[in-house]
C-alpha cells in the first residue's frame, strides 16, 4: 500500500482548525496544510497533496466548488467532512472518474471526546472509491489519527447525526410546549437515556445554535416527507432563532448548570417528558435502521462513538 505523505485540509472555521491540530499529531507537521476554500493558491496546493480533506462548512455550493477544484488539480485521495449531504449529492455534476478517489469522512467534534468517523466509500449510482485508496483512507483515519471508523451507507445524515439531531429537535419541541427547564431535562435524560453529561440541550449549545439550525434545515431538505424529523425540525428551528434574537446563544447557563448538577430531579413533568423522548428515540431508531439497512447494534455503536450515548436498544 502506498504511503500517505501529505495532507491538505480545506476549510476556514473552528472545525477546520481543530481537525488540522488532530491531523498534525498523526503526520509530520510540515506534511499537513490548512487553507481557505477561496485561497487563490488553492490549485497549486491541491496539486501537492496526497490526501485532501474538504471541510468547507454545511453549504453545498461551497463544498462543491472545492470539489470541482479537487477534481481538476488534486492528484490523489479526496474526502469530505459532510454532516448531512450524501456522497451522491456532492458528486453531482463532477467528472464520473472523480468518484474513484472520493469518499465521505465525517468527523465528530470535539475531536478530543468524539472518536467516530463515519466513512462512505460508495453510492448506488456513482463510482466507488478504489480499493487501494480505501485502504489508505481507513489506515490513515484509524492508524495515524486514532479514530474509530465505521463504514456506512450513503444516506442523508448517515447514522449518528440523523438520530442525534432528531432527538435534540424533539427535546426542544417538547420542552418549549411545556415550558420545562432544559437543564432539568438534561440531568434526567443523562440518567434515564444513557446520555453524556451535556445530554441534549448542552449538546445543542456545544454544536452552536447557528450550526445546529443549518444542520436541521439541511437534513430536513434531504429526508423523506414522512420522516419524523420533518415534524420536529420546524418548531425547533424557530425556537433556536428566537433564542438567537434575544442575544443569548445558549440553552444552559454554565454557572447555573454547575450549581444544579447535584439537585434531585423528581418533577413528574420532567420524567414524563424524558419517557416520551425515549419513545421518540426508539421509534426513530427502528425506522432509520430499516431505511439504512443497518442493525440497531450498529446504530447504538455509532451513537456511543459519536455522541457518547451508552444506552442499548
Backbone bond lengths (Angstrom), bond angles and torsions (degrees), N, CA, C in turn:
res aa  C-N    CA-C-N  psi(-1)  N-CA   C-N-CA  omega(-1)  CA-C   N-CA-C  phi
1 X - - - 1.461 - - 1.526 109.36 -
2 X 1.323 116.67 130.86 1.460 121.12 179.70 1.525 110.37 -63.71
3 X 1.324 115.86 150.56 1.462 121.02 -178.01 1.519 110.68 -87.74
4 X 1.330 115.30 138.45 1.456 121.68 174.89 1.526 107.68 -85.88
5 X 1.332 117.30 112.33 1.461 120.32 -173.08 1.522 113.90 -103.66
6 X 1.318 118.51 -28.83 1.465 119.85 -175.71 1.522 110.55 -139.68
7 X 1.336 115.20 141.85 1.463 121.90 -177.13 1.522 108.60 -129.66
8 X 1.333 116.47 134.35 1.460 121.81 174.64 1.519 108.82 -120.31
9 X 1.325 116.40 124.27 1.459 122.60 176.74 1.521 108.20 -100.65
10 X 1.331 116.56 125.27 1.463 121.26 -177.44 1.524 108.78 -110.17
11 X 1.323 115.70 102.51 1.457 122.70 -179.00 1.509 109.31 -179.18
12 X 1.338 116.71 166.16 1.463 118.81 -175.13 1.524 113.13 -144.75
13 X 1.338 117.19 27.41 1.463 118.91 177.69 1.524 110.16 -119.58
14 X 1.337 116.16 -173.28 1.467 120.33 -176.60 1.524 112.06 -64.57
15 X 1.325 117.16 -29.17 1.453 119.87 178.65 1.528 110.95 -71.17
16 X 1.320 116.97 -40.07 1.461 120.89 177.10 1.522 110.81 -63.04
17 X 1.323 116.84 -41.63 1.462 120.31 178.97 1.524 111.48 -64.52
18 X 1.320 116.10 -40.82 1.458 119.75 178.67 1.527 111.19 -65.81
19 X 1.329 116.41 -40.20 1.460 120.20 178.20 1.524 110.88 -65.54
20 X 1.328 116.97 -39.99 1.465 120.52 177.06 1.528 110.46 -57.31
21 X 1.323 117.37 -45.67 1.463 120.55 -179.77 1.524 111.45 -61.14
22 X 1.330 116.82 -39.93 1.463 120.88 -179.55 1.521 111.30 -69.01
23 X 1.331 116.83 -45.58 1.468 120.23 -179.73 1.524 110.61 -64.83
24 X 1.331 116.91 -36.66 1.466 120.80 -179.18 1.522 112.19 -65.49
25 X 1.330 117.52 -20.57 1.463 119.88 176.22 1.522 112.12 -81.08
26 X 1.341 116.85 -17.05 1.457 120.02 -179.38 1.510 114.17 -101.82
27 X 1.325 116.79 -14.16 1.461 122.79 179.74 1.524 108.43 -126.61
28 X 1.331 117.90 159.12 1.465 119.23 172.66 1.531 110.10 -54.45
29 X 1.326 116.17 138.39 1.464 120.78 -174.51 1.518 112.57 -54.66
30 X 1.321 117.01 -40.11 1.466 119.67 -177.56 1.521 112.68 -77.03
31 X 1.342 117.16 -1.74 1.463 120.85 179.16 1.521 112.33 -98.77
32 X 1.335 117.87 -1.21 1.463 122.15 -176.37 1.518 109.48 -118.53
33 X 1.324 116.03 128.00 1.460 121.01 179.69 1.512 111.68 -122.43
34 X 1.324 115.39 157.84 1.462 122.80 176.57 1.515 107.97 -134.62
35 X 1.330 116.67 128.10 1.458 119.73 -179.30 1.519 110.24 -144.22
36 X 1.314 115.97 155.96 1.458 121.38 179.46 1.526 110.52 -78.69
37 X 1.323 117.89 150.86 1.464 120.62 178.78 1.522 113.64 -58.09
38 X 1.332 117.43 -30.49 1.463 120.65 -177.89 1.531 112.94 -96.27
39 X 1.308 117.92 13.25 1.468 121.73 179.23 1.532 110.10 -59.17
40 X 1.344 119.38 124.22 1.473 121.00 178.78 1.525 113.03 -59.32
41 X 1.327 116.90 -24.98 1.463 121.22 -179.68 1.527 112.62 -92.84
42 X 1.334 117.10 11.27 1.461 120.33 -177.89 1.526 112.78 -56.20
43 X 1.334 120.75 -47.40 1.466 119.06 -179.87 1.528 113.17 -54.71
44 X 1.318 116.32 -44.15 1.468 119.89 179.97 1.524 111.10 -64.25
45 X 1.315 116.99 -42.59 1.455 120.50 -178.11 1.529 111.27 -69.33
46 X 1.325 117.03 -36.07 1.466 120.17 175.78 1.523 111.06 -61.03
47 X 1.312 116.27 -39.61 1.457 121.02 -177.64 1.506 114.22 -65.99
48 X 1.336 117.32 -15.01 1.461 121.21 -177.43 1.527 113.07 -102.19
49 X 1.330 117.69 1.64 1.466 120.90 -173.05 1.523 111.92 -105.46
50 X 1.336 115.70 137.71 1.464 120.77 172.68 1.526 111.35 -79.24
51 X 1.336 115.84 -29.05 1.466 121.02 -178.99 1.517 108.17 -140.27
52 X 1.319 116.49 123.30 1.464 122.49 175.75 1.523 108.28 -108.64
53 X 1.330 116.29 127.62 1.464 121.36 175.25 1.523 108.04 -109.44
54 X 1.317 115.93 110.90 1.473 121.20 177.43 1.517 108.57 -84.07
55 X 1.344 116.15 121.91 1.458 121.88 178.07 1.528 107.60 -140.37
56 X 1.337 114.45 60.90 1.468 122.24 -170.62 1.520 113.16 -96.04
57 X 1.347 117.71 24.44 1.455 120.01 176.92 1.516 112.95 97.44
58 X 1.324 116.05 -165.51 1.462 121.78 -173.21 1.526 114.31 -96.48
59 X 1.324 118.32 -14.86 1.459 119.88 -172.86 1.529 110.91 -83.81
60 X 1.322 115.15 124.68 1.461 121.88 -170.65 1.520 112.15 -61.40
61 X 1.335 117.97 -37.17 1.465 120.28 -177.49 1.521 111.01 -63.00
62 X 1.323 116.55 -41.00 1.467 120.28 -179.54 1.529 110.78 -69.59
63 X 1.305 116.67 -40.09 1.457 120.03 179.49 1.526 110.35 -64.60
64 X 1.333 116.40 -44.12 1.460 119.08 -178.60 1.524 112.32 -68.43
65 X 1.323 118.01 -29.74 1.466 119.92 175.74 1.524 110.38 -61.99
66 X 1.332 116.18 -41.17 1.466 119.97 176.44 1.522 110.28 -65.82
67 X 1.326 116.95 -42.36 1.463 119.91 -178.00 1.524 111.96 -66.96
68 X 1.323 117.99 -33.82 1.468 119.55 175.53 1.525 110.29 -62.57
69 X 1.324 116.13 -41.11 1.463 119.45 176.93 1.524 110.48 -65.43
70 X 1.327 116.94 -38.78 1.464 120.45 178.15 1.525 111.32 -63.54
71 X 1.335 116.25 -42.09 1.459 120.03 179.82 1.519 111.43 -60.09
72 X 1.330 116.45 -32.71 1.461 120.47 -177.72 1.522 113.12 -88.17
73 X 1.323 117.61 -37.86 1.464 119.36 -168.51 1.530 115.24 -115.17
74 X 1.332 118.87 -25.61 1.466 120.21 -177.56 1.524 109.61 -83.73
75 X 1.328 118.91 125.20 1.458 120.29 -175.12 1.521 114.65 -84.69
76 X 1.348 117.93 -16.60 1.458 119.99 -170.94 1.509 114.31 -118.74
77 X 1.327 115.21 -143.32 1.455 123.30 -176.94 1.528 111.18 -69.81
78 X 1.330 115.97 137.80 1.464 122.40 174.66 1.527 107.76 -129.90
79 X 1.323 116.68 133.01 1.465 119.77 174.40 1.518 109.62 -135.11
80 X 1.328 115.44 151.48 1.465 121.86 -179.50 1.514 110.69 -112.80
81 X 1.325 115.80 135.01 1.457 120.89 168.25 1.528 106.59 -84.67
82 X 1.310 116.14 93.44 1.465 121.37 -176.57 1.513 109.36 -114.26
83 X 1.323 116.57 128.38 1.463 121.23 -178.14 1.523 112.74 -87.46
84 X 1.333 117.78 -37.36 1.464 120.42 -177.32 1.529 113.05 -131.18
85 X 1.324 118.69 -31.65 1.469 121.30 -177.57 1.519 110.29 -72.47
86 X 1.326 116.47 137.45 1.456 121.05 -178.10 1.530 111.58 -80.02
87 X 1.309 114.44 164.13 1.463 120.54 173.99 1.519 110.30 -59.37
88 X 1.327 116.22 -44.12 1.463 120.18 -179.38 1.526 111.16 -58.54
89 X 1.320 117.33 -43.77 1.463 120.63 -179.71 1.523 111.27 -64.89
90 X 1.307 117.26 -42.37 1.460 120.56 -177.81 1.524 112.02 -69.68
91 X 1.323 117.04 -25.90 1.468 120.61 178.33 1.527 112.98 -82.92
92 X 1.315 117.71 -7.49 1.463 121.24 -176.03 1.532 110.55 -58.36
93 X 1.335 115.87 131.98 1.467 124.59 177.83 1.528 113.67 70.15
94 X 1.323 117.81 8.17 1.461 121.11 174.34 1.525 109.22 -96.15
95 X 1.329 118.35 157.91 1.467 120.14 179.84 1.523 111.26 -55.50
96 X 1.317 117.03 137.40 1.465 121.07 -176.32 1.520 111.85 -57.20
97 X 1.325 116.78 -37.83 1.462 120.56 -177.17 1.525 112.39 -65.80
98 X 1.327 117.44 -21.73 1.462 120.30 -178.98 1.526 111.19 -62.23
99 X 1.340 116.09 -30.63 1.461 119.63 179.58 1.514 113.46 -59.25
100 X 1.327 117.68 -25.34 1.462 121.17 -178.99 1.524 112.56 -66.85
101 X 1.317 116.73 -17.56 1.474 119.52 -179.88 1.530 111.86 -128.21
102 X 1.324 115.56 27.16 1.467 120.24 -176.45 1.528 111.39 -128.08
103 X 1.338 115.70 138.67 1.463 121.87 178.97 1.525 109.67 -145.75
104 X 1.318 115.08 166.26 1.462 122.16 167.90 1.524 107.99 -93.93
105 X 1.328 116.79 133.21 1.472 121.70 170.74 1.526 106.64 -131.02
106 X 1.319 115.92 90.54 1.470 121.78 -173.49 1.523 109.98 -90.77
107 X 1.328 115.92 108.21 1.457 122.51 179.10 1.529 110.24 -86.39
108 X 1.331 115.27 159.13 1.460 121.60 176.47 1.522 109.18 -119.32
109 X 1.314 115.15 140.41 1.455 121.72 -173.05 1.529 110.20 -119.87
110 X 1.352 116.98 147.61 1.456 127.22 0.08 1.527 111.96 -71.31
111 X 1.311 116.09 139.25 1.456 121.73 -175.59 1.524 112.36 -61.83
112 X 1.324 117.14 -26.15 1.462 120.52 -179.69 1.526 112.35 -68.87
113 X 1.334 117.53 -21.83 1.459 121.43 -177.93 1.528 113.51 -114.34
114 X 1.312 117.72 -16.74 1.470 121.71 -173.39 1.528 109.38 -120.90
115 X 1.334 118.28 98.31 1.465 119.88 -175.08 1.524 115.26 -78.90
116 X 1.330 118.08 -11.85 1.464 120.30 -171.74 1.525 112.96 -67.00
117 X 1.335 115.30 137.78 1.463 122.35 162.64 1.524 106.82 -127.30
118 X 1.321 117.00 118.96 1.462 121.54 174.73 1.525 107.86 -85.40
119 X 1.318 116.13 123.78 1.461 121.67 -176.67 1.522 109.31 -114.94
120 X 1.325 115.46 132.81 1.467 122.04 174.79 1.521 107.25 -124.91
121 X 1.321 116.68 119.28 1.467 120.45 -176.35 1.518 112.57 -110.37
122 X 1.341 117.93 -7.12 1.454 119.95 -178.77 1.510 111.91 -145.24
123 X 1.327 115.56 157.44 1.458 123.16 176.95 1.516 107.43 -133.71
124 X 1.318 116.25 158.46 1.458 120.50 -174.76 1.520 112.82 -58.22
125 X 1.335 118.33 -37.84 1.467 120.53 -173.71 1.524 113.10 -123.32
126 X 1.336 117.95 16.80 1.462 120.88 -179.22 1.522 110.32 -121.76
127 X 1.333 115.55 160.43 1.451 120.68 175.82 1.527 109.67 -61.16
128 X 1.346 118.42 130.96 1.464 119.48 175.72 1.525 110.98 -78.59
129 X 1.316 114.86 159.40 1.458 120.40 173.74 1.524 109.07 -61.14
130 X 1.328 117.12 133.44 1.463 120.30 -178.23 1.522 109.87 -66.22
131 X 1.335 115.64 153.32 1.462 121.15 -171.22 1.523 112.64 -58.62
132 X 1.325 117.12 -42.23 1.462 119.76 -177.72 1.516 112.62 -62.26
133 X 1.330 116.93 -43.17 1.462 120.36 178.88 1.528 111.17 -71.45
134 X 1.325 116.14 -33.62 1.470 118.89 175.31 1.519 110.10 -59.97
135 X 1.320 116.80 -45.71 1.462 120.07 179.54 1.528 111.20 -61.87
136 X 1.336 116.65 -40.70 1.464 120.42 178.31 1.524 111.07 -63.37
137 X 1.331 116.42 -42.08 1.460 120.66 -179.49 1.524 110.98 -63.53
138 X 1.327 116.45 -49.72 1.459 119.89 -178.01 1.521 111.48 -64.78
139 X 1.336 116.66 -38.65 1.465 120.32 178.42 1.528 111.01 -65.30
140 X 1.323 116.75 -41.53 1.467 120.14 -179.32 1.525 111.34 -67.98
141 X 1.335 116.78 -42.74 1.463 120.25 -179.46 1.525 111.75 -68.53
142 X 1.320 115.85 -49.17 1.456 119.47 -175.68 1.511 114.32 -81.00
143 X 1.349 116.34 -35.14 1.454 120.73 -177.52 1.512 112.94 -86.81
144 X 1.305 115.67 -67.85 1.466 119.81 -175.25 1.526 113.25 -67.30
145 X 1.328 117.12 -39.72 1.464 120.04 -175.28 1.525 113.33 -95.96
146 X 1.327 117.48 -9.04 1.453 120.64 177.05 1.511 114.89 66.54
147 X 1.320 116.70 28.19 1.464 120.94 -179.87 1.527 110.76 -86.47
148 X 1.315 115.67 159.24 1.454 122.95 174.54 1.527 107.62 -98.31
149 X 1.322 116.86 108.45 1.464 122.19 -168.61 1.523 110.80 -98.52
150 X 1.336 115.79 133.23 1.456 121.42 173.26 1.523 108.67 -128.70
151 X 1.331 117.06 122.88 1.469 121.24 173.83 1.525 108.49 -83.29
152 X 1.333 116.31 128.13 1.456 121.35 -173.30 1.521 111.13 -133.13
153 X 1.341 117.12 163.18 1.467 120.52 177.39 1.525 111.40 -67.96
154 X 1.318 115.52 162.63 1.462 122.32 -176.60 1.525 109.92 -89.50
155 X 1.331 116.10 79.34 1.461 121.74 -179.65 1.529 109.55 -126.14
156 X 1.337 119.09 151.62 1.471 121.19 -176.91 1.526 112.51 -56.15
157 X 1.333 116.03 129.43 1.455 120.05 -179.15 1.511 113.83 76.42
158 X 1.365 116.22 -6.38 1.463 122.51 -179.09 1.536 108.72 55.83
159 X 1.331 120.66 -117.28 1.467 120.09 -178.49 1.530 111.96 -121.22
160 X 1.320 117.15 -60.48 1.470 119.90 -171.20 1.525 112.39 -63.53
161 X 1.318 117.92 -46.38 1.464 118.98 179.57 1.521 112.15 -67.41
162 X 1.314 116.46 -36.92 1.467 118.11 -178.53 1.526 110.48 -60.85
163 X 1.318 116.51 -46.52 1.462 119.54 -179.70 1.527 111.68 -74.55
164 X 1.337 116.73 -42.96 1.458 119.87 -178.41 1.516 112.65 -62.69
165 X 1.322 116.55 -44.79 1.465 120.13 -179.78 1.527 111.29 -66.76
166 X 1.330 116.04 -37.45 1.466 118.10 177.97 1.522 111.12 -61.31
167 X 1.335 117.24 -47.13 1.459 118.73 -175.96 1.530 111.68 -69.25
168 X 1.327 117.43 -34.60 1.469 119.85 174.46 1.529 110.31 -62.20
169 X 1.334 116.51 -46.05 1.470 120.13 179.21 1.523 111.17 -62.15
170 X 1.327 116.41 -41.27 1.461 119.97 179.13 1.526 111.06 -63.70
171 X 1.338 116.81 -39.98 1.467 120.44 179.22 1.525 111.30 -65.58
172 X 1.330 116.75 -41.25 1.467 120.31 178.30 1.528 110.08 -60.80
173 X 1.327 116.17 -45.20 1.466 120.21 -179.19 1.522 111.97 -62.27
174 X 1.330 115.59 -49.46 1.462 119.38 -175.08 1.528 111.78 -66.81
175 X 1.321 116.93 -38.01 1.469 119.26 -179.92 1.521 111.27 -70.12
176 X 1.325 116.87 -37.26 1.464 120.50 -179.92 1.523 111.00 -66.38
177 X 1.330 115.87 -40.74 1.466 119.84 -178.47 1.525 111.85 -65.30
178 X 1.351 116.68 -29.49 1.463 119.98 -176.03 1.523 113.32 -110.21
179 X 1.335 116.97 1.54 1.470 121.71 179.57 1.527 111.90 54.28
180 X 1.329 116.12 47.20 1.464 121.74 179.62 1.523 109.34 -99.90
181 X 1.314 116.66 140.09 1.460 123.16 -177.64 1.530 110.90 -60.79
182 X 1.341 118.73 122.47 1.467 121.09 178.91 1.524 113.29 -57.60
183 X 1.337 117.39 -34.94 1.458 119.57 -179.04 1.529 111.21 -64.82
184 X 1.328 116.79 -39.15 1.463 120.59 177.90 1.526 110.75 -65.55
185 X 1.323 116.40 -38.89 1.465 120.12 178.16 1.522 110.32 -64.71
186 X 1.324 116.99 -44.12 1.461 119.93 -179.39 1.524 111.63 -61.21
187 X 1.328 117.15 -43.16 1.459 119.62 -179.48 1.527 111.16 -64.90
188 X 1.321 116.99 -40.28 1.462 119.98 178.52 1.523 111.19 -70.88
189 X 1.332 117.06 -40.84 1.467 121.03 -178.74 1.519 111.37 -66.58
190 X 1.332 117.03 -36.25 1.461 119.87 179.26 1.525 110.32 -59.67
191 X 1.323 116.67 -39.29 1.461 120.10 -179.46 1.527 112.02 -79.65
192 X 1.315 116.32 -46.33 1.469 119.94 -171.67 1.522 113.63 -80.19
193 X 1.335 116.90 -33.76 1.465 120.64 -175.03 1.522 112.90 -103.31
194 X 1.331 117.18 0.29 1.459 119.35 179.33 1.511 112.96 69.65
195 X 1.334 116.89 39.61 1.458 121.55 -179.54 1.524 109.51 -98.64
196 X 1.332 117.42 157.34 1.462 119.73 175.99 1.521 110.63 -69.79
197 X 1.318 116.51 175.28 1.462 121.29 -175.10 1.537 113.91 -54.14
198 X 1.338 120.64 -41.62 1.481 118.54 178.59 1.517 113.72 -67.72
199 X 1.349 116.41 -18.16 1.466 122.92 177.57 1.530 111.92 50.96
200 X 1.332 118.31 -120.20 1.465 121.56 -172.56 1.525 112.41 -105.99
201 X 1.315 117.39 -56.22 1.467 119.92 -179.28 1.526 110.86 -70.99
202 X 1.327 116.79 -36.97 1.458 119.51 175.46 1.513 112.01 -63.85
203 X 1.336 116.58 -37.36 1.464 120.05 176.10 1.522 110.67 -66.25
204 X 1.328 116.91 -39.83 1.471 120.12 176.08 1.523 110.72 -58.44
205 X 1.326 116.74 -40.86 1.466 120.39 178.44 1.522 111.42 -66.97
206 X 1.340 117.30 -38.29 1.462 120.91 179.02 1.529 111.30 -66.16
207 X 1.318 116.51 -41.49 1.470 120.08 177.49 1.519 109.89 -61.72
208 X 1.333 115.84 -39.83 1.464 121.84 -174.55 1.517 108.87 100.01
209 X 1.314 116.96 127.85 1.463 120.03 -174.13 1.529 113.73 -62.05
210 X 1.337 120.76 -40.23 1.474 118.77 177.15 1.529 112.49 -61.59
211 X 1.344 116.64 -41.88 1.466 119.87 178.01 1.520 110.07 -65.88
212 X 1.325 117.07 -41.96 1.462 120.65 -179.96 1.523 111.17 -61.72
213 X 1.315 117.50 -40.81 1.471 120.71 176.50 1.527 110.25 -59.29
214 X 1.334 116.97 -47.11 1.469 120.69 179.13 1.525 111.08 -60.15
215 X 1.330 116.68 -41.57 1.463 120.31 -179.26 1.525 111.25 -65.43
216 X 1.314 117.05 -44.16 1.466 120.03 -179.71 1.525 111.55 -65.70
217 X 1.321 116.40 -40.82 1.470 119.42 176.89 1.523 109.99 -63.76
218 X 1.332 116.49 -47.65 1.457 120.57 -177.89 1.512 112.75 -62.06
219 X 1.326 117.03 -41.59 1.457 119.76 179.92 1.522 110.76 -69.89
220 X 1.323 117.23 -39.63 1.471 120.52 178.45 1.522 111.48 -60.81
221 X 1.321 116.82 -38.69 1.462 120.97 -179.30 1.524 112.29 -66.44
222 X 1.319 117.43 -20.50 1.462 120.62 -172.00 1.525 114.07 -107.84
223 X 1.313 117.97 -16.26 1.459 120.63 -178.56 1.526 110.79 -90.06
224 X 1.333 117.43 157.43 1.469 120.52 178.52 1.530 111.70 -59.32
225 X 1.315 115.79 154.22 1.466 120.30 -177.66 1.528 112.08 -63.67
226 X 1.338 117.19 -25.01 1.463 120.13 -179.24 1.522 112.65 -84.80
227 X 1.323 118.29 -4.98 1.459 120.59 -178.86 1.530 109.87 -65.45
228 X 1.323 116.39 141.41 1.465 120.63 -176.71 1.523 112.83 -62.92
229 X 1.319 118.10 -23.92 1.467 119.32 177.53 1.521 111.27 -62.18
230 X 1.331 116.76 -29.89 1.461 119.65 -178.67 1.528 111.60 -63.04
231 X 1.322 117.27 -27.83 1.467 120.65 176.48 1.522 111.57 -82.91
232 X 1.329 116.47 -32.92 1.465 120.27 -174.76 1.521 113.22 -84.34
233 X 1.330 117.28 -34.06 1.467 120.29 -169.29 1.527 114.88 -67.16
234 X 1.346 120.69 -46.47 1.474 118.88 -173.51 1.526 113.92 -56.57
235 X 1.322 117.44 -47.09 1.463 119.83 -179.46 1.524 111.31 -68.59
236 X 1.339 116.71 -35.42 1.468 119.76 177.92 1.523 110.71 -65.34
237 X 1.319 116.42 -42.46 1.470 120.56 178.11 1.525 110.33 -62.67
238 X 1.328 116.59 -43.25 1.469 120.33 178.73 1.524 111.03 -61.13
239 X 1.338 116.71 -41.46 1.468 120.36 178.88 1.531 110.79 -64.64
240 X 1.313 117.67 -42.25 1.468 121.15 178.50 1.524 110.87 -62.33
241 X 1.323 116.57 -40.55 1.467 120.01 178.65 1.526 111.22 -67.60
242 X 1.324 117.04 -36.69 1.465 120.32 177.05 1.529 110.67 -62.24
243 X 1.321 115.92 -41.42 1.468 119.90 179.24 1.521 110.09 -64.72
244 X 1.332 116.25 -43.07 1.469 119.81 177.63 1.526 111.31 -59.50
245 X 1.315 116.45 -39.19 1.467 120.44 -177.15 1.524 112.25 -65.10
246 X 1.322 117.07 -23.67 1.468 120.23 178.28 1.520 112.10 -81.95
247 X 1.330 116.97 -7.76 1.459 120.67 -176.69 1.511 113.14 85.74
248 X 1.325 117.09 2.32 1.463 122.14 178.35 1.519 108.52 -99.05
249 X 1.319 116.71 125.40 1.457 119.74 -174.39 1.522 112.86 -100.44
250 X 1.337 118.19 11.88 1.455 119.69 -173.26 1.535 111.36 -139.32
251 X 1.344 114.39 151.15 1.462 120.42 167.19 1.526 110.58 -82.12
252 X 1.336 115.62 -38.30 1.456 121.79 -171.92 1.518 110.06 -109.54
253 X 1.315 117.21 120.87 1.457 121.29 171.38 1.529 107.54 -74.46
254 X 1.323 117.33 121.73 1.461 120.49 -172.51 1.521 112.46 -58.87
255 X 1.328 117.58 -44.55 1.462 119.97 -178.31 1.523 111.20 -66.30
256 X 1.337 116.02 -45.90 1.459 118.93 178.45 1.516 110.86 -64.09
257 X 1.351 115.87 -35.47 1.456 119.61 178.55 1.513 111.76 -62.78
258 X 1.347 117.30 -42.60 1.461 120.96 178.78 1.526 111.00 -64.19
259 X 1.327 116.77 -41.13 1.459 120.15 -179.01 1.528 111.92 -66.48
260 X 1.348 115.87 -28.26 1.469 119.32 -174.93 1.518 113.49 -94.56
261 X 1.334 117.88 -1.99 1.456 120.06 -171.89 1.524 113.47 -59.84
262 X 1.336 117.13 -35.18 1.457 119.88 -177.03 1.525 113.00 -93.37
263 X 1.317 116.65 0.04 1.465 119.30 -178.95 1.524 110.49 -71.29
264 X 1.299 116.42 147.27 1.460 120.68 179.16 1.518 110.39 -71.40
265 X 1.317 114.57 147.03 1.460 119.77 176.29 1.526 106.70 -115.47
266 X 1.315 116.83 94.96 1.459 120.14 -175.63 1.519 112.52 -124.65
267 X 1.318 116.61 7.16 1.452 120.29 -179.87 1.524 109.27 -69.25
268 X 1.309 116.59 126.68 1.458 120.37 -177.03 1.519 111.67 -64.99
269 X 1.328 117.30 -32.20 1.465 119.99 178.10 1.531 110.88 -63.42
270 X 1.327 116.04 -39.89 1.468 120.11 177.63 1.523 109.99 -65.51
271 X 1.326 116.58 -45.79 1.464 120.54 -179.99 1.526 111.26 -60.56
272 X 1.317 116.42 -42.29 1.465 120.07 179.42 1.526 111.09 -65.27
273 X 1.330 116.18 -40.38 1.461 119.34 179.94 1.523 110.96 -64.80
274 X 1.326 117.45 -43.44 1.468 120.65 179.94 1.525 110.39 -65.57
275 X 1.322 117.58 -37.05 1.468 120.37 175.70 1.526 110.85 -62.99
276 X 1.331 116.33 -38.71 1.467 120.08 176.89 1.523 110.88 -65.37
277 X 1.328 117.00 -37.92 1.465 120.40 177.31 1.525 110.91 -65.01
278 X 1.325 117.12 -38.17 1.466 120.15 176.99 1.522 110.58 -61.73
279 X 1.321 116.05 -40.78 1.464 120.24 177.36 1.523 110.91 -66.20
280 X 1.344 117.01 -42.46 1.470 120.96 175.79 1.521 110.45 -56.19
281 X 1.327 115.22 -47.95 1.467 120.70 -178.55 1.520 111.75 -59.69
282 X 1.334 116.52 -48.13 1.458 119.97 -175.07 1.524 111.64 -63.83
283 X 1.327 117.00 -41.97 1.468 119.86 177.84 1.524 110.62 -64.31
284 X 1.329 116.16 -40.54 1.463 119.43 -177.62 1.521 110.91 -68.94
285 X 1.321 117.10 -40.47 1.468 120.45 177.71 1.523 110.35 -58.74
286 X 1.322 116.71 -45.01 1.465 120.46 -178.53 1.527 111.17 -59.79
287 X 1.325 116.50 -45.98 1.465 119.44 -179.02 1.526 111.13 -69.11
288 X 1.331 116.95 -44.75 1.456 120.62 -178.01 1.526 111.32 -61.68
289 X 1.326 117.05 -43.99 1.463 120.18 -179.41 1.522 111.17 -63.53
290 X 1.326 116.35 -37.72 1.462 119.91 177.64 1.528 110.91 -64.83
291 X 1.329 117.15 -45.05 1.463 120.83 -179.13 1.527 112.02 -67.33
292 X 1.333 116.68 -39.86 1.469 120.98 -176.64 1.522 112.56 -86.52
293 X 1.336 116.43 -7.92 1.465 122.25 -178.73 1.526 111.32 57.52
294 X 1.322 114.91 49.28 1.456 121.61 173.70 1.521 108.18 -126.71
295 X 1.317 116.55 163.67 1.458 120.79 179.28 1.526 110.41 -86.06
296 X 1.330 117.82 156.65 1.466 119.97 173.87 1.524 112.36 -57.50
297 X 1.331 116.52 -31.04 1.466 119.84 179.06 1.524 111.22 -65.33
298 X 1.330 117.40 -37.77 1.471 120.91 176.75 1.524 109.94 -66.12
299 X 1.326 116.76 -41.76 1.466 120.13 177.75 1.522 111.00 -62.12
300 X 1.329 116.93 -42.74 1.466 120.46 179.31 1.522 110.96 -63.62
301 X 1.333 116.93 -39.64 1.462 120.70 179.02 1.524 110.91 -64.76
302 X 1.332 117.06 -41.91 1.465 120.58 178.18 1.525 110.85 -62.24
303 X 1.326 117.41 -41.26 1.460 119.91 -179.94 1.525 111.63 -68.92
304 X 1.316 117.29 -35.05 1.463 119.91 178.49 1.525 110.65 -66.51
305 X 1.322 116.42 -41.34 1.464 119.98 -176.54 1.526 112.97 -81.93
306 X 1.329 117.39 -27.14 1.459 120.11 -176.52 1.514 114.58 -98.14
307 X 1.348 116.85 -36.43 1.467 121.37 -176.61 1.526 113.11 -117.36
308 X 1.330 117.00 -7.32 1.460 119.55 -179.25 1.512 114.35 80.11
309 X 1.348 117.95 15.69 1.459 120.79 177.55 1.528 108.95 -73.11
310 X 1.314 117.08 139.10 1.462 120.47 -179.95 1.521 112.96 -111.45
311 X 1.307 118.21 -9.19 1.467 120.97 -176.88 1.524 111.12 -68.94
312 X 1.305 116.01 142.97 1.463 122.08 171.02 1.528 107.83 -102.73
313 X 1.331 116.70 155.26 1.465 119.43 176.25 1.522 109.00 -146.39
